[in-house]
Amino acid sequence: MDIAVIEITIRSLFVSGGAAILASIWSIPIGIILSISDKQSSKILLSIVNMMIGIPTVLIGLLLYMLLSRSGPLGFLNLLYTPIAMMIGQAILITPLIVSLVYEVVSGEAKELIEMLKTYGADKMQIIETIVNEARERIMGTSIIGFQRAVGELGIALMLGGNIKGLTRVFTTAIALEVQKGEFELAIQLGIILLIIDLLLIIIIRLIGWTR
Amino acid sequence: MIEAKNVSFKYGKHYVLHEIDIEFDMGLHLLKGPNGSGKTTLCKIISGLLKPTNGKVYIDGVNIYGEGDGEILNKVIYVHDKPIILNKSVYENIVFGGIIQGLKKVNIEDLINRFKLENLLNKNARELSTGYKQLVSLLRAFVVEPHYLILDEPFSNLDDEFRDRILEYLINYSKKHSIIIATHTPYLDEIATTITYINNGKIKKRISR
């Protein structure tokens, strides 16, 4: 296998895997809190989150580009055209998806569990701890779905990464470039690897019992 | 005493419960009615788990949906019809409620002996039959000895032997506590302190002894 293919594969896994981990850190607690909250404001927030699932990746890319560009408010961080910028962008992209899926797991599966915990007087922390323990496989499944979405997106990777060879080139940007050049061999190789990763993830998700 | 005053619960445009006035003192109280009549909703409302659309619920004179800190709700335990089992051992499931309530000593020996669970204590409770799961779910509530025990269809999955032992336990327990049971079954009709018939979210009849 071409060394470039291996390099792109590793970088793609690093960027999107990092994005999934990063997004999970805040999205899982938010999803659980929304699902155990009875407040009207939580329902409104959930509606906004659900609405944001379909937000175009180029829009997030554009917003972050403006923030991270040299003249932007966060330009001093020098993150634009780095894998970190791509990771942050993808993490933001998949946040609404993971929050919504965690909400679905917890409120659907654990509604009665929450009632049981409440009847024994469990506080919010005990409820969260028990839910995470009981539904950890399915919650983990939400992060995998997030990764799947991140690894397959193009807009953010292109706008924030710039598709720089050896630095920010990932599956989607490389495939797009190779097709533009008319060099389909590498594009097909990368496409097959992306497909295999996707299939493996679907198998993992099935194995841990997550079906949407 | 648990008192529900003018309690209604609306789901969408449909009233699940409509202007219910009911009291439960010490003893064994049965709630009867067809599926969807509002029994479970009433049980959850008086347990503090579901805020009514209208009306008030008092436990020992305290409005449970009022401004209080909710400590009064520690006196009430609601047990679902579908057993809620944690991915833990039978022992851990049974003592779970006691640990959450911060009980210093959770003594389950009597219950274990009574229900002959000695050999199952270390087994993962998720691997049990539905009947055993229901038993574990009930024992979890018995361990914390609540003043008010609210059970939703507790006998639905139990075999005859377990059912009889649970009945015996509940009859004794009701001598010093309040037990409210939503049920279709006639097992406790003869000895119940009150039987309330609910249909279409309204109390149709109440028999007191």
Contacts between the chains, C-beta under 8 A, distances in Angstrom:
chain1	res1	chain2	res2	distance
A	38	B	51	7.5
A	112	B	80	5.5
A	112	B	82	6.5
A	112	B	84	5.5
A	113	B	84	5.6
A	113	B	86	8.0
A	115	B	44	7.3
A	115	B	49	5.2
A	115	B	78	7.2
A	115	B	80	7.0
A	115	B	84	8.0
A	116	B	80	6.8
A	116	B	84	4.3
A	117	B	100	7.0
A	118	B	48	7.7
A	118	B	49	6.0
A	119	B	47	6.0
A	119	B	48	7.8
A	119	B	49	6.5
A	119	B	73	7.8
A	119	B	76	7.1
A	119	B	77	5.4
A	119	B	78	4.7
A	119	B	79	8.0
A	120	B	77	7.0
A	120	B	96	7.5
A	120	B	97	4.3
A	120	B	100	4.2
A	120	B	101	5.9
A	120	B	144	7.0
A	121	B	73	6.7
A	121	B	74	5.1
A	121	B	100	6.2
A	121	B	101	5.7
A	122	B	100	5.0
A	126	B	100	6.2
A	130	B	86	7.2
A	133	B	86	7.9
A	133	B	87	7.2
A	134	B	86	6.2
A	134	B	87	5.7
